[in-house]
Structures are given as structure tokens and as C-alpha cells.
């Protein structure tokens, strides 16, 4: 990306006695002609560059001049435009502040870099909630977020669980729904923010565990929850196509099994655990003719009835 190259040229020249066009071209893996075009663009944007021909010459910056980029590359400046992804900053009450920060950041860039840095903002929109769903009520999110960021205890009223004092550790936005991750009496749990009926930020400071990783904890928690639902054992035979589509039908965690070798016609047999027989029927129906239920018999018969009804309806 050209913006990344322009930034790198400035950073390579800052604090040095300059470089030749050939040295810059070799370092950036472009032609000397491209280097001169980039230097012209930087000069037009107000960067005080000058060139000197002959032995000992080269491309230099005005002595003592420094950019405002603090070492950031063009890709990094573009990534910063993702700060305040639509909805997230607004939910946290930081929409105006984020917009102001983005504007100041753009103003600090030379003109050629601003257009490229703005690309992500202009061409990417994240619609977090799923289809046919309205955004979740953020409830007491502002108070919860303040407790998380300030590292203070939080007293909440949480439905039938009543009132409890938590040690906030982080916030997670999942499909448009906010969750508070907090420690309560030594146990780390998640709380749906929309179900918090009251929230008061306390003055007591929270001691955050040094080794706590919010992203890793959330991933482990989701996987553990998924596994806890898988209580219905069944044995299946799947074609190669059915085996490939299995994670789409039953979910990644349920499909995390190793089938045995294929039989004479290329089908695989293995044991699986799903949520309930009703859920299993719904999920396996999506695999159509690429699945055969071996056990239990009740599920096998239910799947046959569905297939018979579909065939009769479409006769």
C-alpha cells in the first residue's frame, strides 16, 4: 500500500543524514522511479525533503524535523480507523470522544496518508447483531464499563440472584450482546449486562490477576458451555460430504471427533454427543441423504419419518 511506503520513507530518513534513492528503492523493494514519485508526493504534502545530486548526495529531511507518526506504519494508521466500530463506542458512551480522537489523528497525518487511512472508515461497516434481531438493551453498561476501566468493585442487582459485589475483569460484546466478566468469591463468571437491574461503582480497588487473559478465558468459557450441553449420545454414518458439512450442522464443538476409517463405499462411522434427541433430529435433517443414524433407534425412526414426509410433500 502506498501510504505504508510513504510512512516508511519518512521514518527511514528521520534522525539520519539521508539515503540515496537506490538505497531506499532496495529497502522498499520498488524502483528508483517510484521512490522519486513518493518523495515528490511527500514534498507536496509539506514534508521538508530535499535531494542533492552527485557524490555524497541523496535524499534528506530538514535537520531536526520529525513527523507526528510516532513510528506507526501506514497499515497501523489504517487499523486505527477501526477504533469505535459502529455501535461499540456508542454503547460505551464514547461515540463523540472516539470521533474527536479519530479526527485529531487524521489531522496529524500528511495529506497523502489521510485518504488511505480513511479507507477503512469509509468502506467497512460492522453490523454486530444477527439477522432478524434488534440490538440488545445495554442497560447499566455505562456504570459497568466505568467499574471495569477504573478497576473498582461493582455492586449489582442481578435478577433472582439478588445483590452481589463483583470484581470486574472485562467486557465482552458477542453478537450485539454485552457481557461482564467478573470475579465473585474467587470464581470468575460472566453476567449478561442487560439483566443487571442496578449497578453501583464502589470505591474499593480491584486487584486484577496478572495472568488473566480476557480473550482466552472467554474462549475457554464458551467451549466449556458448549460441551456441557452435549448430553445425548448417538452413532452416525456419514458420507464424505456429510462429514465435511457436519460442523455447520451440529456446531464445531460437537463435531470435534475423530471418525474411524471409511468403509467400502467411503462412509465414516463414529460416536457423537448432541444436546437432545429433538435438537439432534433438527440438526441432522440438514445433512439430508449424507447421514445415516445407527443408534439410537428412536432417532433413526424420527429421521426416517422426516424424510418420508419430505418425499411425500414433494412427490
C-alpha positions in Angstrom: 0.0 0.0 0.0 1.4 3.4 -1.0 0.6 5.0 2.4 2.8 2.4 4.2 5.7 3.2 1.8 5.4 6.9 2.4 5.5 6.4 6.1 8.5 4.1 5.9 10.4 6.6 3.8 9.9 9.3 6.4 10.8 7.0 9.3 14.0 5.8 7.5 15.1 9.4 6.9 14.2 10.8 10.4 17.3 11.2 12.5 19.7 10.2 9.8 22.0 12.0 7.3 19.8 10.7 4.5 19.8 7.9 2.0 20.2 7.6 -1.8 17.3 6.8 -3.9 18.8 3.5 -4.8 19.2 2.6 -1.1 15.5 3.4 -0.4 14.4 1.5 -3.5 16.3 -1.6 -2.4 14.9 -1.4 1.1 11.3 -0.9 0.0 11.6 -3.3 -3.0 10.4 -0.8 -5.5 12.0 1.1 -8.4 14.1 4.2 -8.1 11.5 6.0 -10.2 8.8 5.0 -7.6 11.0 6.4 -4.8 11.2 9.8 -6.6 7.4 9.8 -7.1 6.9 9.2 -3.4 9.4 11.9 -2.5 7.5 14.3 -4.7 4.2 13.4 -3.0 5.7 13.9 0.4 7.2 17.2 -0.5 3.8 18.4 -2.0 2.2 17.4 1.4 4.6 19.7 3.3 7.2 17.3 4.4 10.6 19.2 4.2 12.5 16.8 2.0 15.4 17.9 -0.3 17.6 16.0 -2.7 21.2 16.5 -3.5 22.9 15.1 -6.6 26.5 14.0 -7.0 28.9 12.1 -4.8 27.7 12.1 -1.2 24.3 13.3 -2.2 21.0 11.7 -1.6 17.5 12.4 -0.1 17.4 14.1 3.2 14.9 15.6 5.7 15.4 19.1 7.1 17.6 18.8 10.2 15.6 18.5 13.4 12.2 17.8 11.6 10.1 15.0 12.9 6.8 13.6 11.9 3.8 13.1 14.2 3.5 9.5 13.4 5.4 8.1 16.4 6.8 5.2 14.3 3.4 4.0 13.0 3.2 2.3 9.6 0.5 3.0 7.1 -1.2 -0.3 7.9 -1.2 0.7 11.6 -2.8 4.1 10.9 -5.4 2.5 8.7 -6.2 0.0 11.5 -6.7 2.8 14.0 -9.6 3.9 11.9 -11.4 0.8 13.2 -11.5 2.3 16.7 -15.0 2.9 17.7 -16.6 0.3 15.3 -20.2 1.5 14.9 -22.2 0.6 17.9 -19.4 -0.4 20.3 -18.2 3.1 21.2 -21.8 4.4 21.3 -22.9 1.6 23.7 -20.0 2.6 26.0 -20.9 6.2 25.8 -17.7 7.1 24.0 -19.1 7.8 20.5 -18.3 11.5 20.5 -15.0 11.1 22.2 -13.9 8.4 19.7 -15.0 10.6 16.7 -13.0 13.5 18.1 -9.9 11.3 18.6 -10.2 9.9 15.1 -10.4 13.4 13.6 -7.4 14.6 15.5 -5.4 11.6 14.4 -6.3 12.2 10.8 -5.3 15.8 11.1 -1.8 14.8 12.2 -1.1 12.9 9.0 0.3 14.4 5.9 -2.3 14.8 3.2 -1.4 11.7 1.1 -1.8 9.5 4.1 -5.2 10.8 5.2 -7.0 9.3 2.2 -5.6 5.8 2.7 -6.1 6.0 6.5 -9.8 6.9 5.9 -10.4 3.9 3.6 -11.3 1.5 6.4 -13.7 4.0 8.0 -15.5 4.7 4.7 -15.6 1.2 3.3 -16.2 -1.0 6.4 -19.4 -1.2 8.5 -19.9 -3.8 11.2 -23.5 -4.7 11.9 -22.9 -6.8 15.1 -26.4 -8.2 15.9 -27.5 -11.2 13.9 -30.3 -11.1 11.3 -33.8 -10.5 12.4 -32.6 -9.4 15.8 -32.8 -6.0 17.4 -29.8 -4.7 19.3 -29.7 -5.9 23.0 -30.7 -3.4 25.7 -27.4 -2.1 27.1 -29.0 -1.5 30.5 -26.4 -0.4 33.1 -23.5 -0.7 30.6 -22.1 2.8 31.4 -21.7 2.1 35.1 -20.4 -1.4 34.4 -17.8 -0.1 31.9 -16.7 2.6 34.4 -16.1 -0.1 37.0 -14.1 -2.2 34.6 -11.9 0.7 33.3 -11.3 2.2 36.7 -10.7 -1.1 38.4 -13.3 -0.7 41.1 -15.7 -3.2 42.7 -19.2 -3.2 41.4 -22.4 -3.9 43.3 -25.1 -5.2 41.2 -28.7 -6.5 41.4 -29.0 -9.5 39.1 -32.4 -10.9 38.8 -33.2 -13.8 41.1 -29.5 -14.0 42.2 -30.1 -10.8 44.2 -27.5 -8.3 45.2 -23.8 -9.2 45.0 -20.4 -7.4 44.9 -18.2 -8.2 42.0 -14.6 -7.6 41.0 -14.9 -6.6 37.3 -12.2 -8.1 34.9 -13.5 -7.2 31.5 -16.3 -6.7 29.0 -17.2 -8.8 26.0 -19.5 -7.9 23.1 -20.9 -11.0 21.5 -23.3 -10.7 18.5 -24.6 -7.3 19.8 -24.9 -8.5 23.4 -22.7 -7.2 26.2 -21.3 -9.5 29.0 -19.5 -8.5 32.1 -16.7 -10.9 33.2 -16.1 -10.6 36.9 -14.8 -12.5 39.9 -17.2 -13.3 42.7 -15.9 -15.1 45.8 -13.0 -16.5 43.9 -15.0 -17.7 40.9 -14.8 -16.0 37.5 -18.2 -15.8 35.9 -19.9 -13.9 33.1 -23.0 -11.7 33.6 -25.3 -10.5 30.8 -25.3 -6.7 31.2 -29.0 -6.3 30.0 -30.0 -8.4 33.1 -28.3 -6.2 35.6 -31.1 -4.3 37.2 -29.0 -1.9 39.3 -25.3 -1.1 39.3 -23.2 1.0 41.7 -19.5 1.6 41.3 -17.8 1.3 44.7 -14.6 2.9 45.9 -12.8 -0.4 46.7 -10.0 -1.0 44.2 -9.8 -4.4 42.5 -6.6 -6.4 42.3 -6.5 -7.8 38.8 -4.7 -11.2 38.5 -1.5 -10.7 36.5 -2.1 -13.8 34.4 -5.7 -13.2 33.5 -6.3 -13.1 29.7 -9.8 -12.0 28.9 -9.9 -13.3 25.3 -8.5 -16.7 26.4 -10.9 -17.0 29.3 -13.9 -16.2 27.2 -12.9 -18.7 24.5 -12.5 -21.5 27.2 -15.8 -20.5 28.8 -17.7 -20.7 25.6 -16.2 -24.1 24.7 -17.0 -25.4 28.2 -20.6 -24.2 28.0 -21.0 -25.8 24.6 -19.6 -29.1 25.9 -21.9 -29.0 28.9 -25.0 -29.1 26.6 -23.8 -32.2 24.7 -25.6 -35.0 26.7 -27.3 -37.1 24.0 -25.1 -39.9 22.6 -25.7 -41.2 19.1 -23.8 -43.2 16.4 -23.8 -42.0 12.9 -22.6 -42.9 9.4 -21.7 -40.0 7.1 -20.6 -39.7 3.6 -17.5 -37.6 2.8 -19.8 -34.7 2.0 -21.7 -35.2 5.2 -18.5 -35.3 7.3 -17.3 -32.1 5.7 -20.6 -30.4 6.5 -21.0 -31.8 10.0 -19.6 -28.7 11.9 -22.1 -26.5 10.0 -25.0 -28.7 11.1 -24.1 -29.5 14.8 -21.5 -26.9 15.7 -17.7 -27.0 15.9 -17.6 -28.3 19.5 -20.0 -31.2 18.9 -18.2 -32.1 15.6 -14.8 -32.3 17.4 -14.5 -36.1 17.0 -12.2 -38.4 15.1 -14.1 -40.8 12.8 -12.8 -44.3 12.0 -11.5 -45.3 8.6 -14.1 -45.2 5.7 -15.9 -48.4 4.8 -16.1 -49.9 1.3 -18.3 -47.2 0.0 -16.4 -44.3 1.6 -18.7 -43.7 4.5 -17.5 -42.9 8.1 -18.9 -44.3 11.4 -18.4 -42.6 14.7 -20.0 -41.7 18.0 -21.3 -38.2 18.7 -22.9 -36.3 21.5 -25.5 -33.7 20.8 -27.9 -31.7 23.0 -31.1 -33.6 22.9 -32.9 -36.1 20.6 -35.1 -33.3 19.4 -32.2 -31.0 18.6 -30.2 -33.8 17.0 -33.2 -34.5 14.7 -33.3 -30.9 13.6 -29.5 -30.7 13.1 -29.1 -34.0 11.2 -32.0 -33.3 8.9 -29.9 -30.5 7.4 -27.4 -33.2 6.2 -30.1 -34.9 4.0 -29.0 -38.1 2.3 -25.5 -37.8 3.6 -26.3 -39.0 7.1 -27.5 -42.4 8.5 -28.4 -42.8 12.2 -27.1 -46.2 13.5 -28.2 -45.6 17.1 -30.4 -44.9 19.0 -33.3 -46.5 17.1 -35.7 -43.7 18.1 -33.7 -41.1 16.4 -33.2 -43.3 13.3 -37.0 -43.7 13.1 -37.7 -40.0 13.6 -35.2 -39.1 10.9 -36.9 -41.6 8.5 -40.3 -40.1 9.2 -39.0 -36.7 8.4 -37.5 -38.0 5.1 -40.8 -39.8 4.2 -42.8 -36.6 4.9 -40.4 -34.5 2.7 -40.6 -37.1 -0.1 -44.4 -37.2 0.1 -44.7 -33.5 0.1 -42.5 -33.1 -2.9 -43.9 -36.1 -4.9 
